[in-house]
Amino acid sequence: MKADPGAATIERITREAIEVHKARRLTIEARDKLSLLSGRESAVLGALATGRSHKEIARLLQISPRIVAIHRANMTTKRGAGSIAAEPLRILEAKPVHAIA
């Protein structure tokens, strides 16, 4: 017996809709977590997302590398991530407001 092509299409569309919904939910969750960050933490996060080192970020923001590390630890705690590297795509998708290009 042949499979119903209409049922296969509906199943494919349903799977795609579920994936889109999951992606939107993750982006919204990331934005909600980003809203908990201070302006300076957002700036540090934006610079980290572009691949800058602690020393580069410190020079850019005119703070010490130790302060960069403290901001990173604070935002990791606020965001509930094990590390900043745990959610790089969500960080970039959520587009931190104070990101430094």
MIDRENLO-546016 format. One record per residue: residue in three letters; x, y, z of N, C-alpha, C in turn. Coordinates in steps of 0.001 Angstrom, whole numbers, plus 500000, padded with zeros to 6 digits. Example, Ala and Ser with C-alpha at 12.3 -4.5 7.8 and 13.67 -1.06 7.14 Angstrom:
ala513190494310507800512300495500507800513200496700507800ser512850497750507080513670498940507140512900500030507870
//
This chain:
met500839498815500000500000500000500000500887501253500000lys500547502215499180501322503447499054501029504395500221ala502097505114500619501923506113501671501194507321501090asp500384507931501907499627509109501491500584510304501408pro500780510873500191501706512011500067501244513231500867gly499954513382501014499434514501501808499803514368503270ala499747513149503796500105512913505195501595513153505418ala502412512752504458503856512973504574504173514465504572thr503473515201503740503676516658503673503268517314504987ile502138516893505516501670517450506794502662517129507903glu503179515928507913504150515528508927505435516354508822arg505914516579507588507119517377507375506904518819507834ile505774519388507467505468520776507848505353520894509360thr504746519898509988504617519901511447505990519867512108arg506881519002511622508247518932512179508970520263512014glu508841520876510837509489522171510591508929523250511517ala507636523253511726507005524244512612507496524074514044ile507651522826514474508155522565515827509576523086515965glu510418522875514954511797523364514998511853524887515026val511010525539514239510957527011514235510521527512515608his509526526861516180509036527258517503510148527115518551lys510877526001518518511977525792519462513036526878519316ala513394527200518068514409528225517829513949529583518358arg512694529930518117512161531210518619512167531240520141arg511760530119520754511728530059522214513128530235522793leu514129529589522194515502529719522682516006531152522537thr515652531801521441516064533193521242515401534105522272ile514130533889522539513421534692523543514030534468524920glu514330533218525247514958532923526543516316533607526647ala517086533592525571518401534246525589518241535753525789arg517278536360525113517042537800525287516618538122526706asp515778537271527287515353537485528673516553537442529609lys517445536487529384518642536386530222519567537579529994leu519670538027528757520512539189528470519991540441529149ser518685540532529317518104541723529955518497541820531426leu518979540727532010519413540744533410520810541358533575leu521535541488532482522917541967532561522988543483532681ser524030543942533363524286545386533438524824545844532080gly524890547136531909525436547684530665526865547240530414arg527673547256531448529082546855531310529194545360531016glu528364544561531684528373543116531415527961542840529967ser526979543592529474526557543435528080527678543804527118ala528423544855527458529548545264526616530621544178526594val530914543615527751531897542532527838531408541325527046leu530152540980527193529588539841526482529652540050524969gly529301541231524533529372541531523097530780541383522556ala531752541853523329533150541731522903533599540273522918leu533165539513523920533493538086523965532893537356522763ala531685537738522388531006537086521267531726537333519943thr532520538409519878533282538688518656534652538031518693gly534943537320519790536201536578519869537358537318520516arg537070538459521120538147539219521770538590538534523060ser539859538726523396540412538180524639540102539123525798his540339538627527017540130539469528203540994540725528122lys542242540568527700543135541732527614542637542741526587glu542176542257525434541663543164524402540422543902524899ile539554543184525562538325543792526092538679544831527154ala539623544496528007540045545422529064540570546724528455arg541406546595527435541938547802526768540817548602526136leu539909547911525462538817548571524769537904549327525732leu537585548694526865536666549291527828537364550112528914gln538698550145528844539518550884529808539271550412531240ile539302549082531395539198548452532706540286547389532785ser540487546814533953541521545793534087540999544436533590pro541907543560533151541479542213532744540769541462533874arg541149541751535116540492541109536262539015541510536340ile538721542774536065537328543242536062536555542561534933val537198542362533793536557541629532696536188540227533171ala537116539562533858536865538214534367535720538213535380ile535667539235536218534581539338537208533237539521536497his533197540408535497531951540606534736531541539308534053arg532509538597533493532205537336532824531621536325533817ala532208536235534987531692535314536005530279535715536438asn530069537018536637528741537502537041527686537175535995met528009537424534722527000537180533697526784535699533464thr527803534889533673527621533446533557526636532975534620thr526770533504535814525846533164536898524433533655536579lys524306534902536142522995535470535837522308534725534699arg523091534320533722522518533657532550522261532181532805gly522822531632533882522593530231534188523327529287533271ala524382529758532643525169528912531739526385528397532484gly526856527228532094528075526692532690529275527518532280ser529216528073531090530264528949530595529692529781529465ile530389530830529097529935531656527987529909530827526710ala530844529904526584530912529074525386529732528112525281ala528965527961526340527840527021526324526719527460525392glu526608528746525127525492529248524318525925530288523289pro526986530075522534527447531143521640526425531548520586leu525698530591520025524727530943518993523581531751519563arg523122531390520747522026532154521356522479533563521712ile523735533702522123524260535036522424524204535894521170leu524680535342520067524709536109518825523311536348518265glu522425535345518358521065535510517854520294536554518639ala520547536638519933519811537578520775520325538998520630lys521464539172519974522041540480519684522088541393520901pro523100541215521762523212542081522939523138543552522544val522374544296523293522149545707522997523439546504523035his524310546196524005525536546977524187526741546287523565ala526531545464522555527648544730521944528614545692521295ile529856545331521341530899546141520725531348545429519462ala531313546109518357531698545480517082533193545513516889
//
